[in-house]
Amino acid sequence: MQGITLALSKGRIFEETLPLLAAAGIVPTDDPESSRKLIIGTNRPDVRLVIVRASDTPTYVQYGAADLGIAGKDVLLEHGGAGLYQPIDLNIARCRLSVAVPKGFDYEQAVRRGARLQVATKYVHTAREHFAAKGVHVDLIKLYGSMELAPLVGLADAIVDLVSSGGTLRANNLVEVEHIMDISSRLVINQAALKVKHDLLKPILEAIEGAVKK
């Protein structure tokens, strides 16, 4: 039987996707937060979920290991979006990508005088484009977690990271100095699957799109 595989990451994206899946008549049989399963069934025999790291979602969809997935705009920009169709902004997991520096660091002055800044981020591609467009000279340092630590121990002058409430920045004596872009999660689809499994995918996509517009 031909089926549909949907790639999702744990946490906020999974939780905020549940109502959209429910609108399409899809209910997971396990909670990935409490289950160790990486492949989760649903109430529909023709739909299953694969639980992946958020940054891996576009890759699973690109190579056809999943027919569709849900990924943040930040992840998609870093991935490049090759082989993916991105029809729907789901307006979930909303946050922003920003530049932050330690309190007391004069970011504007450093930029004005043409200083070369050390910037820690996991969003190297997006950060490079942002600073290049502004004509700011930067050395990018790729990190995978706890960006806030980098300026505190002298590894970097600034960070580029996702900000939601800003609480983590404040707790670590950092301040937002530049808003790069708003981020939300998108539905992404494997282009080949869209053709081959069109009849299966179309009602799911329409139901999710309808739920987003409500």
Residue pairs with C-beta under 8 A, 6 or more apart in sequence:
1 45
1 46
2 46
2 197
2 200
3 45
3 46
3 47
3 48
3 200
4 46
4 47
4 48
4 67
4 68
4 197
4 200
4 201
4 204
5 47
5 48
5 49
5 50
5 65
5 66
5 67
5 68
6 47
6 48
6 49
6 50
6 66
6 67
6 68
6 69
6 70
7 49
7 50
7 52
7 56
7 57
7 60
7 61
7 65
7 66
7 68
7 69
7 70
8 14
8 17
8 32
8 49
8 50
8 51
8 52
8 57
8 69
8 70
9 51
9 52
9 53
9 54
9 57
9 70
9 71
10 32
10 33
10 51
11 33
11 54
12 93
13 54
13 70
13 71
13 72
13 92
13 93
13 185
14 32
14 33
14 51
16 90
16 92
16 93
16 185
17 70
17 90
17 92
17 185
18 28
19 211
20 90
20 92
20 208
20 211
20 212
21 27
21 28
21 42
21 208
23 207
23 208
23 210
23 211
24 203
24 204
24 207
24 208
24 211
25 43
25 44
25 207
26 42
26 43
26 44
26 47
26 204
27 42
27 43
28 40
28 41
28 42
28 49
29 40
29 41
29 42
29 43
30 37
30 40
30 41
32 40
32 49
32 51
37 51
38 50
38 51
38 52
39 48
39 49
39 50
39 51
40 48
40 49
40 50
40 51
41 48
41 49
42 48
42 49
46 200
47 204
50 60
50 65
50 66
52 60
52 66
52 69
54 71
54 72
54 75
55 75
55 78
55 79
57 66
57 69
57 70
57 71
57 75
57 188
58 69
58 71
58 75
58 76
58 79
58 81
58 84
58 188
59 79
60 66
60 69
61 67
61 68
61 69
61 71
61 83
61 84
61 188
61 189
61 190
62 79
62 82
62 83
62 84
62 190
63 83
64 190
64 192
64 193
66 190
67 189
67 190
67 193
67 197
67 201
68 187
68 188
68 189
68 190
68 193
68 201
68 204
69 187
69 188
70 90
70 92
70 185
70 186
70 187
70 188
71 79
71 185
71 186
71 188
72 93
72 183
72 184
72 185
72 186
73 181
73 183
73 184
73 185
73 186
74 97
74 123
74 126
74 162
74 183
76 84
76 86
76 186
76 188
77 123
77 125
77 126
78 122
78 123
78 124
78 125
78 126
80 125
81 188
83 190
83 191
84 188
84 189
84 190
84 191
85 188
85 189
85 190
85 191
85 194
86 186
86 187
86 188
86 189
87 187
87 189
87 205
87 209
88 186
88 187
88 205
88 208
88 209
88 212
89 184
89 185
89 186
89 212
90 184
90 185
90 186
90 187
90 208
90 212
91 184
91 212
92 184
92 185
93 183
93 184
93 185
94 182
94 183
94 184
95 162
95 163
95 164
95 182
95 183
96 162
96 163
96 164
96 179
96 180
96 181
96 182
96 183
97 123
97 126
97 160
97 161
97 162
97 163
97 179
97 180
97 181
97 182
97 183
98 160
98 161
98 162
98 163
98 176
98 177
98 178
98 179
98 180
99 107
99 119
99 130
99 158
99 159
99 160
99 176
99 177
99 178
99 180
100 148
100 158
100 159
100 160
100 161
100 163
100 169
100 174
100 175
100 176
100 177
101 107
101 151
101 157
101 158
101 159
101 174
101 175
101 177
102 151
102 152
102 173
102 174
102 175
103 173
103 174
103 175
105 151
105 157
105 158
107 158
107 177
107 178
108 177
110 117
110 157
111 117
111 134
111 136
114 137
115 137
116 137
116 138
116 139
117 136
117 137
117 138
117 139
117 157
117 158
118 138
118 139
118 141
118 155
118 156
118 157
118 158
119 127
119 131
119 138
119 139
119 140
119 141
119 156
119 157
119 158
119 159
119 160
120 140
120 141
120 142
120 143
120 147
120 150
120 151
120 155
120 156
120 158
120 159
120 160
121 127
121 140
121 141
121 142
121 143
121 147
121 159
121 160
121 161
122 142
122 143
122 144
122 147
122 161
123 160
123 161
124 140
124 142
126 160
126 180
126 181
127 138
127 140
127 160
127 180
128 138
128 140
130 160
130 180
131 137
131 138
141 150
141 155
141 156
143 150
147 159
147 160
147 161
148 159
148 161
148 168
148 169
148 172
148 174
149 155
149 172
150 156
150 159
151 157
151 158
151 159
151 174
152 172
152 173
158 177
159 174
160 180
162 183
163 169
163 176
166 176
169 175
169 176
187 205
187 208
189 201
189 205
193 201
194 201
